[in-house]
Amino acid sequence: MAFPNIPAAVGGLTLRWIDALGGFALFLAAGLGHIFTSPKILGRTLRQLYVIGAQSLFLILLIGVFCGMVLGLQGYYTLVQFGSVGMLGSAISLTLIRELGPVLTAIMLTGRAGSAMAAEIGVMRISDQIDALDVMDINSMAYLVSPRLAASLIAFPLLTAIFDTIGIIGGYLTGVLMLNINEGAYFYRIVHSVTLDDVLGGFIKSVVFALCVASVCCRQGYLAHLRRDSVGPEAVGNATTSAVVVSCVLILVADYVLTSFLL
């Protein structure tokens, strides 16, 4: 019985990972570079800003208010055991601004907007529309990828701020209106607990998540024709699935790394 060559297998896997990381870095660099050099990018960016940002607003509001309400319930029944119910405002606001706001916003936008990016660009790839752009001397990266990157860099922080705000309001609904915590104490703790560093840290996370999600989703669709596991419409479906899964994993990994530096 032939035994597998373990060193060769590990080396091949390592080389594939390095190749993938290098390709991802070059793709991201090219997309960001065309933001500043491509003519007439403003109109396409505004269109993508509407698709990524405005059309996701209701989802962010819905998830944000219920996230805040759940934090209010869980925080109350945890803090009441230690006689620290007055700290509920601090617990909710810091949890949302530092952690849950950027992460949940990015994951929701991955499922809604990121999957659409991968599917749309993937369909254009397998139907030769991207090749047609190149034939017409239209840079497909500047036309398709850069506007989505630029729109994501704007939309993610704005929607994160909205998520944080509506989440704090959700905590108010649960803690003050339902559980009768003092309203003044709730907002006093928020004002005196949240610092500018907390807010900036949340925005830094949202910008990094925007780069991860937009670049991964666009690249998966852009290179759908090179997939080894499928071709045609099946390749678009697999590329969309991979885009969502990889983006969510990168969000959590980047969150840990950024939290380690920002704390």
C-alpha positions, -999 to +999 in steps of 0.1 A: +000+000+000+014+034-010+017+059+017+009+096+010+039+119+008+030+141+038+058+167+033+048+171-004+011+175+005+018+201+032+042+220+009+016+220-019-011+232+004+012+260+017+020+271-018-017+272-027-024+294+003+005+317-005-007+320-041-043+327-029-031+354-005-009+370-031-037+370-056-061+385-031-036+413-022-030+422-058-067+422-066-074+445-036-045+468-045-058+471-081-093+477-070-083+504-045-059+520-071-087+525-097-108+544-071-085+573-075-076+570-112-107+558-129-128+585-147-166+587-141-164+565-110-186+588-090-219+578-106-212+541-104-201+545-067-234+563-059-254+535-075-235+509-054-239+530-023-276+529-028-276+491-033-252+483-005-262+511+020-298+524+015-313+490+005-298+474+036-310+501+060-342+484+071-323+452+078-298+470+100-325+488+119-344+456+125-314+436+137-300+465+157-332+472+178-336+435+186-299+431+194-302+460+218-333+446+234-317+412+239-286+428+254-309+448+277-326+416+290-294+396+294-275+425+309-302+432+334-306+397+347-268+394+349-261+427+366-290+424+391-272+395+407-244+418+417-265+449+425-251+468+395-282+473+374-273+510+371-244+499+349-267+485+322-262+516+299-225+512+300-227+474+293-250+478+263-233+508+247-197+495+250-207+460+238-224+475+208-198+501+199-167+481+205-178+447+193-214+437+182-221+468+161-192+464+136-193+426+135-231+421+131-234+449+106-206+434+085-221+399+087-256+412+077-241+431+048-222+401+037-253+380+035-273+407+017-249+428-004-218+407-005-236+377-020-252+400-046-218+413-056-204+378-061-234+366-080-237+396-103-201+397-112-200+359-116-229+359-140-212+387-160-180+365-161-196+333-173-218+352-199-186+368-213-198+404-204-165+411-186-146+399-217-167+423-238-157+452-215-121+443-220-126+441-258-141+476-257-111+488-239-131+494-206-111+483-176-134+457-159-117+462-125-123+499-126-159+495-139-171+466-116-148+463-086-136+497-076-171+513-073-182+485-050-151+489-029-156+526-026-193+523-017-185+496+009-159+519+025-186+545+029-216+524+037-201+500+063-191+527+089-224+546+084-245+516+089-224+506+119-231+539+135-269+535+128-267+499+142-250+512+174-276+540+179-306+519+173-292+491+195-288+516+224-324+526+218-334+490+219-316+486+252-335+516+265-368+500+255-360+469+275-341+483+304-360+516+311-395+510+297-399+473+305-377+467+335-381+502+351-344+511+353-339+548+360-338+567+327-312+592+339-289+565+352-291+547+319-280+576+298-256+589+324-236+557+323-235+558+285-222+594+284-195+587+310-185+553+297-181+557+260-150+575+249-138+587+215-113+558+213-142+533+216-161+550+187-129+552+165-121+516+173-156+506+160-151+526+128-117+512+122-132+477+124-160+486+101-135+499+075-114+468+076-145+446+074-156+466+044-123+459+026-125+422+035-161+417+024-161+438-008-127+424-021-135+388-013-170+388-028-159+407-059-129+384-064-150+353-060-174+365-087-146+379-110-127+346-110-158+323-111-147+309-144-115+296-129-131+274-103-120+238-103-151+224-086-177+235-111-185+254-143-212+277-157-242+286-134-230+261-108-197+279-106-216+312-098-235+295-071-204+280-055-186+313-059-214+331-040-214+305-013-176+307-009-177+345-009-202+346+021-183+319+040-149+333+035-160+368+043-177+358+076-145+339+086-123+369+077-146+392+097-142+371+129-104+367+124-099+404+117-121+412+147-099+392+170-067+407+155-080+443+157-094+439+192-060+427+203-044+459+191-072+483+201-077+472+237 
